[in-house]
């Protein structure tokens, strides 16, 4: 901490801080704005939106201190933590006669992840590929949506590039990391081949992921920071087959 116990920002994106160290709070606490109401200004709120320099269809944030403006540092909230409450793992091998089965399960619970990919792919900031979710963008006929109106005029007030609770997701998960099935050939048959032992096996890695996270992988950590996804790659599912031979 600093001498005056002020906040220490330890994570940011295009100049916007999202993770801080604050006295009395856990390390890597997620900080950001909260969306108000349906998340966007409605046509019935045009006058109120104008007070904030916004129009119907723009993002609507909670004015925490009710000063008539949205100030990221003064209107933000603690929105969770990038560290999990607990981690778990289970690894066991079961055997039956000449067969063996090994299962490896791993998971985390209680951690948040910031899905920054959605800023560009869903909210249509800059020029990127889009997600199908963006088809639910705001229109006068579709106002109950978190996705703001598209811009069609050059120079019009741009979309808000802010870290808010819509981008911060529950990243708890259970991952089935490995499943291996093996069969050890009876020694009588192996001896005929002049072998002491012969085992055949097949395994699959990352074959099942249980999570509510909308991105590719809730176990994210890249150049932007731990627990933050910005066009990350998913873990591949791998299939392997092999032999264990003892001469």
C-alpha positions as CSV (number, residue, x, y, z in Angstrom):
1,X,0.0,0.0,0.0
2,X,1.0,3.6,-0.4
3,X,1.7,5.8,2.6
4,X,-1.8,7.3,2.5
5,X,-3.6,3.9,2.0
6,X,-4.8,5.0,-1.5
7,X,-5.8,2.4,-4.1
8,X,-3.2,0.7,-6.2
9,X,-4.4,-0.2,-9.6
10,X,-2.8,-3.4,-10.9
11,X,-4.8,-4.1,-14.1
12,X,-6.1,-2.1,-17.0
13,X,-7.2,-2.1,-20.6
14,X,-6.8,0.8,-23.1
15,X,-6.3,3.1,-20.1
16,X,-9.3,1.8,-18.1
17,X,-8.5,0.2,-14.7
18,X,-10.3,-2.9,-13.7
19,X,-8.4,-4.5,-10.9
20,X,-7.1,-2.9,-7.7
21,X,-5.5,-3.4,-4.3
22,X,-7.5,-1.6,-1.6
23,X,-7.1,-1.6,2.1
24,X,-9.6,-4.0,3.6
25,X,-10.3,-5.8,0.3
26,X,-8.9,-9.0,-1.2
27,X,-6.1,-8.8,-3.7
28,X,-7.1,-8.6,-7.4
29,X,-10.6,-7.2,-6.6
30,X,-12.5,-6.4,-9.8
31,X,-13.7,-2.8,-10.1
32,X,-16.2,-1.4,-12.6
33,X,-19.4,0.4,-13.3
34,X,-22.8,-1.2,-12.9
35,X,-25.4,-1.1,-15.6
36,X,-28.7,0.4,-14.5
37,X,-32.2,-0.9,-15.4
38,X,-32.2,-2.8,-18.6
39,X,-28.7,-1.7,-19.3
40,X,-29.5,0.9,-22.0
41,X,-31.5,4.1,-22.1
42,X,-35.1,3.8,-23.3
43,X,-36.9,6.3,-25.5
44,X,-39.0,7.3,-22.5
45,X,-35.8,8.3,-20.7
46,X,-34.5,10.6,-23.5
47,X,-34.5,13.8,-21.3
48,X,-32.7,12.0,-18.4
49,X,-30.2,10.5,-20.8
50,X,-29.4,13.9,-22.2
51,X,-28.3,15.0,-18.7
52,X,-25.5,12.5,-19.0
53,X,-24.7,13.4,-22.7
54,X,-26.4,10.2,-23.9
55,X,-29.3,9.2,-26.1
56,X,-31.8,6.4,-26.1
57,X,-30.0,3.2,-26.9
58,X,-26.7,4.2,-25.2
59,X,-25.4,2.3,-22.2
60,X,-27.0,3.3,-18.9
61,X,-24.9,3.2,-15.8
62,X,-25.7,3.6,-12.1
63,X,-24.8,7.1,-10.9
64,X,-23.6,6.0,-7.5
65,X,-23.1,9.4,-6.0
66,X,-26.0,11.1,-7.8
67,X,-24.0,14.0,-9.1
68,X,-25.5,13.9,-12.6
69,X,-22.4,12.5,-14.3
70,X,-20.7,9.1,-14.7
71,X,-17.2,9.2,-13.2
72,X,-15.5,5.8,-13.4
73,X,-13.5,6.2,-10.2
74,X,-16.3,7.7,-8.1
75,X,-19.3,5.7,-9.5
76,X,-17.6,2.3,-9.7
77,X,-18.3,-0.8,-7.5
78,X,-16.4,-3.8,-6.2
79,X,-17.6,-6.5,-8.5
80,X,-15.9,-9.7,-7.3
81,X,-12.4,-11.2,-7.4
82,X,-10.2,-12.7,-10.0
83,X,-9.0,-15.3,-7.4
84,X,-11.2,-18.3,-6.6
85,X,-12.7,-19.0,-3.2
86,X,-11.3,-22.5,-3.5
87,X,-9.8,-24.9,-5.9
88,X,-10.3,-28.6,-6.2
89,X,-8.8,-31.6,-7.9
90,X,-9.5,-35.3,-8.1
91,X,-7.2,-37.9,-9.6
92,X,-7.8,-41.6,-9.2
93,X,-7.1,-44.9,-10.9
94,X,-9.6,-47.7,-10.9
95,X,-8.6,-51.3,-11.8
96,X,-10.6,-54.3,-12.7
97,X,-8.8,-57.5,-13.7
98,X,-6.6,-56.5,-16.6
99,X,-8.4,-53.1,-17.2
100,X,-7.5,-49.8,-15.6
101,X,-9.2,-46.4,-15.8
102,X,-7.6,-43.1,-14.7
103,X,-9.7,-39.9,-14.3
104,X,-8.4,-36.5,-13.6
105,X,-10.8,-33.7,-12.6
106,X,-9.9,-30.1,-11.7
107,X,-12.0,-27.0,-10.9
108,X,-12.3,-23.6,-9.3
109,X,-15.2,-21.9,-7.6
110,X,-16.0,-18.3,-6.8
111,X,-13.7,-16.4,-9.2
112,X,-14.7,-13.8,-11.8
113,X,-13.3,-13.3,-15.3
114,X,-13.5,-10.2,-17.4
115,X,-14.5,-11.0,-20.9
116,X,-12.9,-8.1,-22.8
117,X,-13.5,-9.9,-26.2
118,X,-17.1,-8.9,-25.9
119,X,-16.2,-5.2,-26.0
120,X,-15.3,-5.6,-29.6
121,X,-17.2,-8.6,-30.7
122,X,-20.5,-7.8,-29.0
123,X,-20.5,-4.1,-28.3
124,X,-19.0,-3.3,-31.8
125,X,-16.2,-1.1,-30.7
126,X,-13.5,-0.9,-33.3
127,X,-13.5,-3.3,-36.2
128,X,-13.7,-7.0,-35.2
129,X,-15.7,-10.1,-36.0
130,X,-19.0,-10.2,-34.3
131,X,-20.9,-12.5,-32.0
132,X,-24.5,-13.6,-32.8
133,X,-25.5,-11.8,-29.5
134,X,-25.0,-8.5,-31.2
135,X,-28.1,-9.1,-33.3
136,X,-30.0,-8.3,-30.1
137,X,-28.8,-4.7,-30.2
138,X,-31.0,-1.8,-29.1
139,X,-33.7,-0.5,-31.4
140,X,-36.9,1.5,-30.6
141,X,-38.7,-1.9,-31.0
142,X,-36.1,-3.8,-28.9
143,X,-35.2,-1.7,-25.9
144,X,-34.8,-4.4,-23.2
145,X,-31.3,-5.3,-24.1
146,X,-27.7,-4.7,-22.8
147,X,-26.3,-4.2,-26.2
148,X,-26.4,-0.5,-27.2
149,X,-27.5,0.9,-30.5
150,X,-25.2,0.7,-33.5
151,X,-23.5,3.8,-34.8
152,X,-24.1,4.7,-38.4
153,X,-22.8,8.3,-38.6
154,X,-19.1,9.1,-38.5
155,X,-18.4,11.5,-35.7
156,X,-21.4,10.6,-33.6
157,X,-20.8,10.1,-29.9
158,X,-19.0,6.7,-29.7
159,X,-19.8,3.7,-27.7
160,X,-18.8,3.7,-24.1
161,X,-15.6,1.7,-23.6
162,X,-16.0,1.0,-19.9
163,X,-15.5,-2.0,-17.7
164,X,-18.9,-2.8,-16.2
165,X,-20.7,-5.7,-14.6
166,X,-22.0,-7.0,-17.9
167,X,-18.5,-7.9,-18.9
168,X,-17.6,-9.5,-15.6
169,X,-18.7,-13.1,-15.5
170,X,-18.8,-16.0,-13.1
171,X,-15.7,-18.1,-14.1
172,X,-16.3,-21.1,-11.8
173,X,-15.8,-24.4,-13.6
174,X,-15.2,-28.1,-13.4
175,X,-12.8,-29.5,-16.1
176,X,-12.4,-33.1,-16.9
177,X,-8.8,-32.9,-17.8
178,X,-7.9,-36.5,-18.6
179,X,-9.5,-39.9,-19.0
180,X,-7.4,-42.9,-19.7
181,X,-8.4,-46.5,-20.3
182,X,-5.8,-49.2,-20.4
183,X,-5.7,-52.9,-20.9
184,X,-2.7,-55.1,-19.8
185,X,-2.3,-58.1,-22.0
186,X,-2.1,-61.4,-20.0
187,X,1.5,-62.4,-19.3
188,X,1.0,-65.7,-20.9
189,X,0.3,-64.0,-24.3
190,X,3.0,-61.3,-23.7
191,X,5.6,-64.1,-23.1
192,X,4.8,-65.6,-26.4
193,X,5.9,-62.3,-28.0
194,X,9.0,-62.4,-25.8
195,X,7.8,-59.5,-23.8
196,X,7.6,-59.1,-20.1
197,X,4.7,-56.7,-20.2
198,X,2.4,-55.3,-22.8
199,X,-0.3,-52.6,-22.1
200,X,-2.5,-50.9,-24.6
201,X,-4.1,-47.6,-23.7
202,X,-6.2,-44.7,-25.1
203,X,-6.8,-41.3,-23.4
204,X,-8.6,-38.1,-24.1
205,X,-7.6,-34.7,-22.6
206,X,-10.0,-31.8,-21.9
207,X,-13.0,-33.7,-23.0
208,X,-15.6,-32.0,-20.8
209,X,-16.0,-28.5,-19.3
210,X,-18.8,-27.5,-17.1
211,X,-19.1,-23.7,-16.6
212,X,-21.5,-20.8,-17.1
213,X,-18.8,-18.6,-18.6
214,X,-19.6,-17.4,-22.1
215,X,-16.1,-17.3,-23.5
216,X,-13.9,-20.1,-24.8
217,X,-12.2,-20.9,-21.5
218,X,-12.9,-19.6,-17.9
219,X,-9.3,-20.5,-17.0
220,X,-7.9,-17.4,-18.7
221,X,-4.6,-15.7,-18.2
222,X,-2.9,-13.8,-21.0
223,X,-1.0,-10.6,-21.8
224,X,-3.8,-8.4,-20.6
225,X,-3.8,-10.1,-17.1
226,X,-4.8,-13.0,-15.0
227,X,-8.5,-13.7,-15.2
228,X,-9.0,-11.5,-18.2
229,X,-9.8,-12.8,-21.7
230,X,-9.1,-10.8,-24.8
231,X,-9.3,-13.2,-27.8
232,X,-7.8,-16.1,-25.9
233,X,-7.5,-19.6,-27.3
234,X,-9.4,-22.6,-25.9
235,X,-7.7,-25.6,-24.6
236,X,-7.7,-28.3,-27.3
237,X,-9.3,-31.7,-26.9
238,X,-6.5,-34.3,-27.6
239,X,-6.9,-38.0,-28.3
240,X,-3.9,-40.3,-27.7
241,X,-3.4,-44.0,-28.3
242,X,-0.3,-46.0,-27.3
243,X,1.5,-49.0,-26.1
244,X,3.6,-49.6,-23.0
245,X,6.1,-52.4,-23.7
246,X,8.6,-54.0,-21.4
247,X,11.2,-56.3,-22.9
